[in-house]
Amino acid sequence: MKIVVLAGGISTEREVSLVSGTGVCRALRKNGHRAILVDLFLGLEQVPADLDTLFDAPDGLCADVRVRAQAPDLEAVRRSRPDQSPSHIGPHVLEVCAASDIVFLGLHGMDGEDGRIQAALDLLGVPYTGSGHLASAAAMDKAVAKRLMDAAGIPTPKWRLLEYGPEEAESLAAELPMPCVVKTIGGGSSLGVYLPEDRAQLRTALNEVLGFGGKVLAEERIYGRELTVAVLGDQWLPAVETVPAGKEFDYAAKYQAGAAVETCPAQVPPEVMEAAGDLALRVHHCLGLEVYSRTDMILDESGKLWVLEANSLPGMTPTSFVPKEAAAVGISYEQLCQRIVDLSMQIKRRG
């Protein structure tokens, strides 16, 4: 098949996405597909008159990329685009996608997980991998996801949606229950997430998180073991337990070697593993997700599981959770990518 692996974009998770997309593109080419990597934001400056020939480009237009310890400078990315268009979709992206048999969404964060590119592809009538636009949007917006989980009786920490200005941060810091977590409602890769230890740190967090957007989630902090569980098709995969080398599992800890200890399968009793898997499936269905997803949760000291959030397009980098969980049940990276394509091709999208 002709497959466009769409990655990059203009979100804070741009580099993570490019690493995911590069891995996926090369895996699909190993599987015999005519796959190419296309950056959603930068696009392609020049394309051949016969777009079909583009799918035979050497190494699928992949480049050597890596995730640096700091999030990318998005202003520098914007300046690097020759046409300087305000569009989040780069030159020739949609026409190349329309020439493919399916688009593999290797995007993360804004424009990828929030349902917008899914809606665009639906309007074009182009098949794509993963969940549809509505479910993607619901999962990406942490407040919407929380409301849906609360309604379904899924255990999730107490929360409050905040909309405030910098001048209100000090009064909020004095009144919010502690301990708490402060996070932007649409972030990922642990960007825009703060774990304040005292009210002075809470005040700082409330100021800094506004840099990610005007809506903020304040959530009860649950202490315990950090588990994440992937769903593939209609089955859960073995949970991963993460223990950060430092105090927090931040952006660097997620993508830099040695920054965290990840155990897969997690060393938990069989009944806890099953409960975590069943809970991930409940979240997957509650949010209307399809094909694959990943749910992050906490196992507290009493043995209760608490859902933090779900990811509709989980990472596919070499250090990502979903490939590790798949490998634990004998599914290779190439097989995982193929399964995602096959499951996605079975979905009848609303045109």
C-alpha positions as CSV (number, residue, x, y, z in Angstrom):
1,M,0.0,0.0,0.0
2,K,0.9,3.6,-0.4
3,I,1.2,5.1,3.1
4,V,1.9,8.6,4.2
5,V,3.3,8.7,7.8
6,L,2.3,12.1,9.0
7,A,4.5,13.4,11.8
8,G,6.2,16.6,13.1
9,G,3.6,19.4,13.1
10,I,3.9,22.5,15.3
11,S,3.1,21.1,18.8
12,T,5.5,21.0,21.7
13,E,5.8,17.2,21.0
14,R,7.1,17.8,17.5
15,E,10.5,16.0,18.0
16,V,8.8,13.0,19.7
17,S,6.4,12.8,16.8
18,L,9.3,12.9,14.2
19,V,11.1,10.0,16.0
20,S,7.8,8.1,16.2
21,G,7.1,8.7,12.5
22,T,10.5,7.8,11.3
23,G,10.4,4.5,13.2
24,V,6.9,3.7,11.8
25,C,7.8,4.7,8.2
26,R,10.9,2.4,8.2
27,A,8.9,-0.4,9.8
28,L,6.2,-0.2,7.2
29,R,8.8,-0.1,4.4
30,K,10.3,-3.3,5.8
31,N,6.8,-4.8,5.7
32,G,6.7,-4.1,1.9
33,H,4.7,-0.9,1.9
34,R,5.5,2.2,-0.2
35,A,5.7,4.5,2.9
36,I,6.9,8.1,3.1
37,L,7.4,10.4,6.0
38,V,5.7,13.8,5.7
39,D,6.0,16.7,8.2
40,L,2.5,18.1,8.8
41,F,3.8,21.7,9.3
42,L,6.8,21.9,6.9
43,G,5.2,19.9,4.2
44,L,7.0,19.3,0.9
45,E,8.4,22.3,-1.1
46,Q,8.4,20.4,-4.3
47,V,6.5,17.3,-5.5
48,P,6.7,15.4,-8.8
49,A,3.9,15.8,-11.3
50,D,3.1,12.1,-10.8
51,L,2.6,11.9,-7.1
52,D,2.7,8.1,-7.3
53,T,6.5,8.2,-7.8
54,L,6.9,10.1,-4.5
55,F,6.1,6.9,-2.6
56,D,9.3,5.3,-4.0
57,A,11.6,8.0,-2.5
58,P,14.8,6.7,-1.0
59,D,14.3,5.7,2.6
60,G,10.8,7.1,2.5
61,L,12.0,10.7,2.9
62,C,13.1,9.7,6.5
63,A,15.9,11.7,8.2
64,D,17.9,10.9,11.3
65,V,16.1,12.6,14.2
66,R,16.3,12.4,18.0
67,V,14.4,13.8,20.9
68,R,16.5,16.4,22.7
69,A,16.3,16.9,26.5
70,Q,14.4,20.2,26.0
71,A,11.2,20.8,24.1
72,P,11.6,22.2,20.6
73,D,11.8,25.9,19.8
74,L,8.5,26.3,17.9
75,E,9.2,29.9,16.8
76,A,12.4,28.7,15.1
77,V,10.4,26.0,13.4
78,R,7.9,28.6,12.1
79,R,10.7,30.8,10.9
80,S,12.2,27.9,9.0
81,R,9.2,27.4,6.8
82,P,9.9,29.1,3.4
83,D,6.3,30.2,2.6
84,Q,5.7,31.7,6.1
85,S,2.1,30.7,5.8
86,P,-0.1,30.9,9.0
87,S,-1.5,27.5,8.1
88,H,-0.6,24.5,10.4
89,I,-0.7,22.3,7.3
90,G,2.4,22.6,5.1
91,P,2.7,22.8,1.3
92,H,1.3,19.8,-0.6
93,V,0.5,17.8,2.5
94,L,-3.2,17.3,1.8
95,E,-2.7,16.4,-1.8
96,V,0.0,13.8,-1.0
97,C,-2.3,12.4,1.8
98,A,-5.1,12.1,-0.8
99,A,-2.8,10.1,-3.1
100,S,-2.2,7.5,-0.4
101,D,-4.2,4.4,0.6
102,I,-4.0,5.4,4.2
103,V,-2.4,8.0,6.4
104,F,-0.5,6.6,9.5
105,L,-0.8,9.3,12.1
106,G,2.5,9.6,13.9
107,L,1.5,13.0,15.3
108,H,1.4,13.9,19.0
109,G,-0.2,16.8,20.8
110,M,-1.9,19.7,19.1
111,D,-3.2,19.1,15.6
112,G,-2.6,15.4,15.9
113,E,-4.3,14.1,19.0
114,D,-7.0,16.8,19.2
115,G,-9.1,15.6,16.3
116,R,-8.3,18.4,13.9
117,I,-6.3,16.5,11.3
118,Q,-8.7,13.5,11.7
119,A,-11.6,15.9,10.7
120,A,-9.6,17.2,7.7
121,L,-8.9,13.7,6.5
122,D,-12.5,12.7,7.0
123,L,-13.6,15.6,4.8
124,L,-11.1,14.5,2.2
125,G,-12.3,10.9,2.4
126,V,-8.8,9.7,3.3
127,P,-8.4,6.7,5.6
128,Y,-6.1,7.1,8.6
129,T,-5.0,5.2,11.7
130,G,-6.4,5.4,15.2
131,S,-9.4,7.1,16.6
132,G,-11.8,9.4,14.9
133,H,-12.0,13.2,15.3
134,L,-14.6,13.3,18.2
135,A,-12.9,10.7,20.4
136,S,-9.5,12.2,19.8
137,A,-10.7,15.6,20.8
138,A,-12.4,14.2,23.9
139,A,-9.3,12.3,25.0
140,M,-7.0,15.3,24.4
141,D,-9.0,17.7,26.4
142,K,-8.4,16.5,30.0
143,A,-11.4,18.3,31.4
144,V,-13.8,16.7,28.8
145,A,-12.2,13.3,29.4
146,K,-12.6,13.7,33.2
147,R,-16.3,14.5,32.8
148,L,-16.8,11.4,30.7
149,M,-14.9,9.2,33.1
150,D,-16.7,10.6,36.1
151,A,-20.0,9.9,34.3
152,A,-18.9,6.3,33.6
153,G,-17.9,5.7,37.2
154,I,-14.2,5.3,36.3
155,P,-12.0,6.2,39.3
156,T,-10.0,9.4,38.6
157,P,-8.6,11.9,41.1
158,K,-10.8,14.8,42.1
159,W,-10.3,17.8,39.8
160,R,-11.2,21.4,39.1
161,L,-11.1,23.3,35.9
162,L,-9.5,26.7,36.3
163,E,-9.6,29.8,34.0
164,Y,-7.7,32.7,35.5
165,G,-5.2,35.5,34.8
166,P,-1.7,35.9,36.3
167,E,-3.0,38.4,38.8
168,E,-5.2,35.6,40.3
169,A,-2.5,33.0,40.7
170,E,-1.5,34.1,44.3
171,S,-5.1,33.8,45.6
172,L,-5.6,30.5,43.9
173,A,-2.4,29.2,45.4
174,A,-3.7,30.0,48.8
175,E,-7.0,28.2,48.4
176,L,-6.4,25.1,46.3
177,P,-6.2,21.8,48.2
178,M,-2.8,20.4,48.6
179,P,-1.1,18.1,47.6
180,C,-2.2,18.7,44.0
181,V,-1.1,18.4,40.4
182,V,-1.4,21.4,38.0
183,K,-1.5,20.7,34.3
184,T,-2.6,22.3,31.0
185,I,-5.7,20.6,29.7
186,G,-4.3,19.8,26.3
187,G,-0.6,18.9,26.9
188,G,1.3,15.7,26.5
189,S,4.8,14.2,27.0
190,S,4.6,15.6,30.6
191,L,4.9,19.1,29.3
192,G,2.8,21.6,31.2
193,V,2.6,19.3,34.2
194,Y,3.6,20.5,37.7
195,L,3.9,18.7,41.0
196,P,4.3,21.5,43.6
197,E,5.6,20.5,47.0
198,D,4.3,23.7,48.8
199,R,2.2,26.7,48.2
200,A,5.1,28.8,46.9
201,Q,5.8,26.2,44.2
202,L,2.1,26.0,43.5
203,R,2.0,29.8,42.9
204,T,4.9,29.4,40.5
205,A,3.2,26.5,38.7
206,L,0.0,28.4,38.3
207,N,1.9,31.2,36.6
208,E,4.1,29.0,34.4
209,V,1.3,26.7,33.2
210,L,-0.5,29.7,31.6
211,G,2.2,29.6,29.0
212,F,0.6,26.5,27.6
213,G,-3.0,27.9,27.4
214,G,-5.7,29.6,29.3
215,K,-7.4,26.6,30.7
216,V,-5.8,24.7,33.6
217,L,-6.6,21.5,35.5
218,A,-5.9,21.3,39.2
219,E,-6.1,17.7,40.3
220,E,-5.8,15.8,43.6
221,R,-2.3,14.2,43.8
222,I,-2.5,10.5,44.4
223,Y,0.7,8.9,45.6
224,G,1.6,5.4,44.5
225,R,3.1,3.3,41.6
226,E,2.9,4.7,38.1
227,L,1.4,2.2,35.6
228,T,0.5,2.6,32.0
229,V,-1.5,0.2,30.0
230,A,-2.0,0.0,26.2
231,V,-5.0,-1.3,24.3
232,L,-4.6,-2.8,20.9
233,G,-7.8,-3.7,19.1
234,D,-10.0,-4.8,21.9
235,Q,-7.3,-6.3,24.1
236,W,-5.1,-4.8,26.8
237,L,-1.3,-5.3,26.8
238,P,0.8,-5.9,29.9
239,A,1.2,-2.8,32.1
240,V,4.5,-0.9,32.4
241,E,5.7,0.5,35.7
242,T,7.8,3.6,35.6
243,V,10.1,4.8,38.3
244,P,11.8,8.1,37.4
245,A,15.5,8.4,38.2
246,G,14.7,11.9,39.5
247,K,11.8,13.2,41.5
248,E,9.5,13.7,38.5
249,F,8.7,11.9,35.2
250,D,9.1,14.9,33.0
251,Y,9.8,15.4,29.3
252,A,13.4,14.5,29.6
253,A,12.7,11.4,31.7
254,K,10.3,10.1,29.1
255,Y,12.7,10.3,26.2
256,Q,16.3,10.3,27.5
257,A,18.0,7.0,28.1
258,G,18.5,6.2,31.8
259,A,16.2,8.9,33.0
260,A,13.7,6.4,34.3
261,V,13.5,2.7,35.1
262,E,10.6,1.1,33.2
263,T,9.6,-2.5,34.0
264,C,7.4,-4.4,31.5
265,P,5.5,-6.4,32.5
266,A,5.1,-4.5,35.7
267,Q,5.9,-6.6,38.8
268,V,2.4,-6.6,40.3
269,P,0.1,-9.5,41.3
270,P,-1.9,-11.1,38.4
271,E,-5.2,-9.8,39.8
272,V,-3.8,-6.2,39.7
273,M,-2.5,-6.7,36.2
274,E,-5.9,-7.8,35.1
275,A,-7.7,-5.0,36.9
276,A,-5.4,-2.5,35.3
277,G,-6.0,-4.0,31.8
278,D,-9.7,-4.1,32.3
279,L,-9.7,-0.4,33.5
280,A,-7.7,0.6,30.4
281,L,-10.3,-1.1,28.2
282,R,-13.1,0.7,30.1
283,V,-11.4,4.1,29.5
284,H,-10.8,3.2,25.8
285,H,-14.5,2.4,25.3
286,C,-15.7,5.3,27.5
287,L,-13.9,7.9,25.4
288,G,-14.9,6.2,22.1
289,L,-11.3,5.4,21.2
290,E,-10.4,3.0,18.4
291,V,-7.5,0.7,17.2
292,Y,-5.1,1.6,20.0
293,S,-4.6,3.8,23.0
294,R,-2.6,4.1,26.2
295,T,-4.0,4.9,29.7
296,D,-1.9,6.2,32.5
297,M,-2.9,5.3,36.1
298,I,-1.7,5.2,39.7
299,L,-1.8,2.2,41.9
300,D,-2.1,3.6,45.4
301,E,-1.0,2.1,48.7
302,S,-4.4,0.5,49.4
303,G,-4.3,-1.2,46.0
304,K,-6.8,1.0,44.3
305,L,-6.2,2.1,40.7
306,W,-6.8,5.7,39.6
307,V,-6.9,6.8,36.0
308,L,-5.0,10.0,35.2
309,E,-5.5,10.3,31.4
310,A,-5.7,8.4,28.1
311,N,-3.6,9.0,25.0
312,S,-5.3,8.4,21.6
313,L,-2.0,8.5,19.6
314,P,0.6,7.1,22.0
315,G,4.2,7.4,21.2
316,M,5.9,4.9,18.9
317,T,9.6,5.9,19.6
318,P,12.1,3.2,20.6
319,T,11.6,4.1,24.3
320,S,7.8,4.4,24.1
321,F,5.5,2.3,26.2
322,V,3.2,0.7,23.5
323,P,6.1,-1.0,21.6
324,K,7.5,-2.3,24.9
325,E,4.1,-3.7,25.9
326,A,3.6,-5.3,22.5
327,A,7.0,-6.9,22.6
328,A,6.2,-8.4,26.0
329,V,3.5,-10.5,24.3
330,G,5.6,-11.3,21.3
331,I,4.5,-8.6,18.9
332,S,7.5,-7.1,17.1
333,Y,7.6,-3.4,16.2
334,E,7.0,-4.1,12.5
335,Q,4.1,-6.4,13.4
336,L,2.7,-3.7,15.7
337,C,2.7,-1.1,13.0
338,Q,1.0,-3.5,10.6
339,R,-1.7,-4.4,13.2
340,I,-2.4,-0.7,13.6
341,V,-2.8,-0.3,9.8
342,D,-4.9,-3.4,9.4
343,L,-7.3,-2.5,12.3
344,S,-7.6,1.0,11.0
345,M,-8.5,-0.1,7.5
346,Q,-11.4,-2.0,8.9
347,I,-13.1,1.2,10.3
348,K,-15.8,2.8,8.3
349,R,-15.2,6.5,8.9
350,R,-18.0,9.0,8.6
351,G,-17.4,11.0,5.4
